[in-house]
């Protein structure tokens, strides 16, 4: 795949389209998604990932986030480093607008 490598250029600076990688988290309270999304974005460049957006369901505690990365592999280390390992990460190869 084409894209930035960990520690390399930020995906938005690499000049390539890169697949989206949405990790899913479970069991969060209402305030955690914003705090954890900010912690992800604070270190994303170190891993060549760009976190775009997060969604949460306060009733179930489910949280989903969308990110861009050269592959799904660098996404989990970001989440792990800031203390909220994703339950699942899905690689999406096709984007439709």
TAQUIMO-V332440 format. One record per residue. PHI is phi in radians with two decimals (* if undefined). Layout:
phi:PHI
phi:PHI
This chain:
phi:*
phi:-1.63
phi:2.70
phi:-1.36
phi:-1.69
phi:-0.92
phi:1.43
phi:-1.53
phi:-1.08
phi:-1.09
phi:-0.91
phi:-1.25
phi:-1.72
phi:-1.30
phi:1.39
phi:-2.20
phi:-1.34
phi:-2.22
phi:-1.12
phi:-1.47
phi:-2.31
phi:-1.70
phi:-1.30
phi:-2.03
phi:-2.08
phi:-2.16
phi:1.39
phi:-1.68
phi:-1.52
phi:-1.13
phi:-1.57
phi:-1.15
phi:-0.95
phi:-1.14
phi:-1.06
phi:-1.25
phi:-1.09
phi:-1.12
phi:-1.15
phi:-1.07
phi:-1.20
phi:-1.14
phi:-2.08
phi:-0.97
phi:-1.04
phi:-1.10
phi:-2.02
phi:1.25
phi:-2.11
phi:-2.28
phi:-1.48
phi:-1.67
phi:-2.82
phi:-2.34
phi:-2.24
phi:-2.43
phi:-2.01
phi:-1.12
phi:-1.25
phi:-1.72
phi:1.46
phi:-1.26
phi:-2.32
phi:-2.15
phi:-2.38
phi:-1.97
phi:-2.45
phi:-1.98
phi:-2.79
phi:-1.19
phi:-2.83
phi:-1.37
phi:-1.05
phi:-1.32
phi:-1.25
phi:-1.05
phi:-1.03
phi:-1.13
phi:-1.06
phi:-1.12
phi:-1.09
phi:-1.62
phi:1.69
phi:-2.48
phi:-1.02
phi:-1.29
phi:-1.24
phi:-2.74
phi:-2.27
phi:-1.98
phi:-1.53
phi:-2.01
phi:-1.67
phi:-2.11
phi:-2.08
phi:-2.11
phi:-2.00
